[in-house]
Amino acid sequence: MQPVAPKILVFAGSTRRSSFNRQLAALAAGFCREEGADVTLLELADYPLPLFAQDLEAEEGTPPAAQGLKELFSLHHGLVIASPEYNSSITPLLKNTIDWLSRRAEGEPRLRAFRGKTATLLSASPGALGGLRGLVHVRAILGNLGVLVMPTQVAISSAHQAFGADGALSDPALASRVHAALTELVETTRKLASKG
């Protein structure tokens, strides 16, 4: 019997063109594929969303981009999020995306886009902590939404020096840490998906 190929959705919490976290997300997608996952690399810029407001939701309904993202999330077993840190916390883009996706449409299961999924958190920052403080908040939010967040996470400091011209990490030991974190995600997600 062939092992289940878990479906993993990978994205960055930034849409900046030269974002270190977009580079990290692309790298993570490759590592997950190496471990046998069926990977989708998502660009949040392709799903522009207004700032969440309940009055807007009541008057205009769920934006099409939010509906599309919710469908995409629901098709995947696990998530990889590479997110920078803004003022020691989560990015506005990522928080707004989560807020829209957590809203329940009529006749829809609660937290459909999140509940029962796994996730691995990564970050990259020019700072000394590598965006670690922001991941604390991302972890708390996802946990409250029913996501099983893997204990292993990687925060890459001095990100402006961490990537080579080919997009790979220059330090083999650091690349190995990222790969190990994603192997943990894929293996755990595969086991859970095979039971489902």
C-alpha positions in Angstrom: 0.0 0.0 0.0 1.4 3.4 -1.1 1.9 5.9 1.8 -0.4 8.9 1.8 1.0 12.0 0.1 -0.1 14.7 2.5 -1.2 17.9 0.9 0.8 20.8 2.2 0.1 24.5 1.6 3.2 26.7 1.9 3.1 30.5 2.0 4.8 33.6 3.4 3.2 36.2 5.6 4.7 38.9 3.4 4.1 40.0 -0.2 7.2 42.1 -0.5 9.0 41.3 -3.8 12.4 40.8 -2.2 11.0 39.2 1.0 13.3 36.8 2.8 10.3 34.9 4.0 9.0 34.4 0.4 12.5 32.9 -0.3 12.2 30.7 2.7 8.7 29.6 1.7 10.0 28.6 -1.7 12.8 26.6 -0.1 10.4 25.0 2.3 8.1 23.9 -0.5 11.1 22.1 -2.1 12.0 20.3 1.1 8.4 19.2 1.6 8.3 17.8 -2.0 11.5 15.9 -1.3 9.7 14.2 1.6 6.9 13.1 -0.6 4.3 15.8 0.1 1.9 17.1 -2.5 2.8 20.8 -2.2 1.0 24.1 -3.2 3.1 27.2 -3.0 0.7 30.1 -2.4 1.3 33.8 -3.0 -1.1 35.8 -0.8 -0.7 38.7 -3.3 -2.9 36.7 -5.6 -5.7 36.9 -3.1 -6.0 40.6 -2.1 -8.3 41.2 0.8 -9.8 44.3 2.3 -9.2 44.9 6.0 -11.6 42.7 7.9 -14.6 44.6 9.3 -17.8 43.0 10.4 -19.9 45.8 8.9 -18.3 45.2 5.5 -18.9 41.5 5.8 -22.6 42.0 6.7 -23.1 44.5 3.8 -21.1 42.8 1.1 -20.6 39.3 2.2 -17.4 37.3 2.1 -14.9 38.7 -0.5 -14.4 36.3 -3.5 -10.6 36.2 -2.6 -11.4 35.0 0.9 -13.8 32.4 -0.4 -11.1 31.2 -2.8 -8.5 31.0 -0.1 -10.9 29.1 2.2 -11.4 26.5 -0.5 -7.7 26.2 -1.0 -7.0 25.8 2.7 -9.7 23.2 3.0 -8.1 21.0 0.4 -4.8 20.7 2.3 -3.8 18.7 5.4 -1.0 20.9 6.6 0.5 24.4 6.4 3.9 25.9 6.3 4.0 29.6 7.2 7.1 31.7 6.8 6.4 35.0 8.4 8.4 38.0 9.3 8.0 39.8 12.6 6.4 43.3 12.7 6.9 45.1 16.0 7.5 41.8 17.8 4.2 40.3 16.5 2.4 38.9 13.5 2.2 40.8 10.2 -1.0 42.7 9.4 -1.3 40.7 6.1 -1.2 37.3 7.9 -3.5 38.4 10.7 -6.1 39.8 8.2 -5.9 36.7 6.1 -6.5 34.5 9.2 -9.4 36.7 10.4 -11.2 36.4 7.1 -10.7 32.7 6.8 -11.8 32.1 10.3 -15.3 33.5 9.6 -18.0 30.9 9.3 -20.3 31.0 6.2 -23.9 29.8 6.5 -24.1 26.0 6.5 -20.3 25.6 6.8 -18.4 23.7 9.6 -16.8 26.0 12.1 -13.2 26.9 11.4 -13.3 24.8 8.2 -10.0 26.3 6.9 -8.0 25.5 10.0 -9.4 22.8 12.3 -7.6 19.5 12.2 -4.6 20.8 10.2 -1.0 20.6 11.1 1.5 23.5 10.7 5.2 24.3 10.8 6.3 27.9 11.5 9.4 29.5 10.0 10.7 33.0 10.0 13.6 35.0 8.6 14.7 38.5 9.6 17.9 40.6 9.4 17.6 40.9 13.2 19.4 38.8 15.8 16.3 36.8 16.8 15.2 36.0 13.3 11.6 36.9 13.8 11.1 34.5 16.7 8.9 36.9 18.7 6.4 37.1 15.9 6.1 33.3 15.8 5.0 33.2 19.4 1.8 35.0 18.4 1.3 33.1 15.2 1.5 29.8 17.2 -1.0 31.0 19.8 -3.5 32.2 17.1 -3.3 28.9 15.1 -3.6 26.8 18.2 -6.8 28.6 19.2 -8.2 27.8 15.7 -7.7 24.1 16.1 -4.4 23.8 14.2 -1.8 21.3 15.5 1.4 23.4 15.4 4.6 21.4 15.3 6.9 21.9 18.3 9.9 22.5 16.0 10.2 25.9 14.4 13.1 27.7 12.8 13.9 31.5 13.0 16.7 32.6 10.7 18.7 35.6 11.9 20.8 37.8 9.7 18.6 36.8 6.8 20.3 39.3 4.5 23.3 37.1 4.6 21.6 33.7 4.9 20.6 33.1 1.3 22.8 32.4 -1.6 22.3 33.7 -5.2 20.4 30.5 -6.0 17.9 31.0 -3.1 19.4 28.2 -1.0 20.6 28.7 2.5 24.4 29.2 2.6 24.8 27.4 5.9 24.3 23.6 5.5 23.6 23.2 9.2 20.8 25.8 9.0 19.4 24.2 5.9 19.4 20.8 7.7 17.5 22.3 10.6 14.8 23.7 8.2 14.6 20.4 6.4 14.3 18.4 9.7 11.4 20.7 10.8 9.6 20.1 7.5 10.3 16.3 7.7 8.6 16.3 11.1 5.6 18.1 9.6 5.3 15.8 6.5 5.6 12.6 8.6 3.1 13.7 11.2 0.7 15.0 8.6 1.0 11.7 6.6 0.1 9.7 9.7 -2.9 11.8 10.5 -4.1 11.9 7.0 -3.9 8.1 6.7 -6.2 7.8 9.7 -8.7 10.3 8.3 
